[in-house]
Amino acid sequence: MTKQPNEDSNRQQLYSDAYFDSGHWGLKIWQTIVGLVGWLAVIIPITVTILSIWSSYNHRIPRFWYYHEGIFEFKFIGILLVFCFALASLFAVTMTIIQNRKRERVVEQWPTFNPINQKKRQQLLAKFMDDRFGNAEFRENTRYYRVKPEQNLDTDQIQQLYQKNDLDDLND
């Protein structure tokens, strides 16, 4: 595959960000400060919470919370989350077992179509497409094909073709 000489220069730019362009120092400094403050707003509360919980077990760790309600609440939320995880896991495993049993009993035992008619439908459809659009080798190896208006298919034309040849499983 050869590359066009101006392919890179003609390529459309999908997005741009002035932060990464040269210059714009005021924008870069402001966005960097806002980003750092945002990360501090995430890291500091998590650190305080972890150290306060840990300090209730080890008194050498600096304590930020001195009241027991916060620790009790944290443990309570932890118990609720573990309970919710257990229920969700139980539901997922149960539904998996039910679906596997249903699949083994229904889907794999009874075909959802008549396999004999299916082969006949494939042959009939292949012949119909060959007559309408040319042989399969031509259709599969052409890059561009313009469908003539009279070659367009009606909405239910294939269903009618099956009915005409008595291969319609929906009416059985």
C-alpha positions in Angstrom: 0.0 0.0 0.0 1.5 3.3 -1.1 1.2 6.4 1.0 -0.2 9.5 -0.7 2.4 12.4 -0.5 0.1 14.8 1.4 -1.9 12.2 3.4 -0.5 13.3 6.8 -1.0 17.0 6.0 -4.6 16.5 4.8 -5.6 14.4 7.8 -8.3 16.1 9.9 -7.4 16.9 13.5 -10.0 15.4 15.7 -9.3 17.3 18.9 -6.9 19.9 20.2 -5.7 20.9 23.7 -4.0 24.2 24.2 -2.3 22.8 27.4 0.0 20.7 25.2 0.6 23.3 22.6 3.7 25.5 22.9 3.2 28.7 24.9 0.0 29.2 26.9 2.0 29.3 30.2 -0.8 30.9 32.2 -3.2 28.1 31.2 -0.7 25.4 32.0 0.1 26.8 35.5 -3.6 27.3 36.3 -4.7 23.8 35.1 -1.7 22.2 36.9 -2.6 23.9 40.2 -6.3 22.9 39.8 -5.3 19.3 39.1 -3.0 19.1 42.1 -5.6 20.6 44.4 -8.1 18.1 43.1 -5.8 15.2 43.8 -5.1 16.5 47.3 -8.9 16.7 47.9 -9.0 13.0 47.1 -5.8 11.8 48.9 -6.1 13.7 52.2 -9.6 12.4 53.3 -8.6 8.9 52.4 -5.4 9.1 54.3 -7.1 10.7 57.4 -9.8 7.9 57.3 -7.3 5.1 57.0 -5.0 6.5 59.7 -7.9 7.1 62.1 -9.2 3.5 61.7 -5.7 2.1 62.0 -5.0 4.1 65.1 -8.0 2.5 66.9 -6.0 -0.8 66.7 -2.4 0.6 67.1 -2.0 3.6 69.5 1.4 4.6 68.0 -0.4 5.8 64.8 -1.4 9.5 64.9 -5.1 9.8 65.4 -7.3 12.4 63.6 -10.7 11.2 64.8 -11.1 11.1 68.6 -14.7 10.0 68.6 -15.9 6.4 68.4 -19.0 7.2 66.3 -16.9 7.7 63.1 -15.1 4.4 63.6 -18.4 2.6 64.4 -20.0 4.1 61.3 -17.0 3.0 59.1 -17.3 -0.5 60.4 -21.0 -0.5 59.9 -20.7 0.6 56.2 -18.0 -2.1 55.7 -20.4 -4.8 57.1 -23.2 -3.5 54.8 -20.9 -3.6 51.8 -19.8 -7.2 52.6 -23.4 -8.2 53.0 -24.4 -6.6 49.6 -21.4 -8.3 47.9 -22.4 -11.7 49.3 -26.0 -11.2 48.1 -24.9 -10.1 44.7 -22.5 -13.1 44.4 -25.2 -15.5 45.5 -27.6 -14.1 42.9 -25.0 -14.3 40.1 -24.1 -17.9 40.9 -27.7 -18.9 41.3 -28.7 -17.3 38.0 -25.8 -18.9 36.2 -26.8 -22.4 37.5 -30.4 -21.8 36.4 -29.5 -20.6 33.0 -27.0 -23.5 32.4 -29.7 -26.0 33.4 -32.3 -24.3 31.1 -29.8 -24.4 28.2 -29.0 -28.0 28.7 -32.7 -29.0 28.9 -34.3 -26.8 26.3 -31.9 -25.3 23.8 -29.6 -28.2 23.2 -32.3 -30.9 23.2 -34.8 -29.2 20.8 -33.6 -27.5 17.6 -35.1 -24.0 17.2 -35.6 -24.7 13.4 -36.1 -27.7 11.2 -32.6 -28.7 10.2 -33.7 -30.4 7.0 -35.6 -27.3 5.9 -32.7 -25.2 6.9 -30.4 -26.8 4.3 -33.1 -26.5 1.7 -33.6 -22.8 2.6 -29.8 -22.2 2.2 -29.7 -23.8 -1.2 -32.9 -21.9 -2.3 -31.5 -18.6 -1.1 -28.2 -19.2 -2.7 -29.9 -19.8 -6.1 -32.1 -16.8 -5.6 -29.1 -14.5 -4.9 -27.2 -16.0 -7.9 -30.1 -15.3 -10.2 -30.6 -11.8 -8.8 -27.1 -10.5 -8.2 -24.7 -12.9 -10.0 -22.7 -15.9 -8.8 -21.3 -16.0 -5.3 -17.7 -15.8 -6.5 -18.4 -12.5 -8.3 -20.3 -11.1 -5.3 -17.6 -12.0 -2.8 -14.7 -10.7 -4.9 -16.0 -7.4 -6.2 -15.2 -4.1 -4.4 -18.0 -2.0 -5.7 -21.4 -3.0 -7.0 -24.3 -0.8 -7.8 -27.7 -2.4 -7.2 -30.2 -1.6 -9.9 -33.6 -0.3 -8.7 -35.3 -3.5 -10.0 -32.9 -5.6 -8.0 -33.9 -4.2 -4.6 -35.6 -6.7 -2.4 -39.1 -6.2 -1.0 -39.4 -6.3 2.8 -40.9 -9.8 2.9 -39.6 -11.2 -0.4 -37.5 -13.9 1.2 -40.3 -14.9 3.5 -42.6 -15.2 0.5 -40.0 -17.2 -1.3 -39.9 -19.7 1.6 -43.7 -19.9 1.7 -43.9 -20.5 -2.0 -41.5 -23.4 -1.7 -43.1 -24.7 1.5 -40.0 -24.1 3.6 -41.5 -21.6 6.1 -40.9 -23.0 9.7 -43.0 -20.2 11.3 -46.2 -21.7 10.0 -45.5 -25.2 11.1 
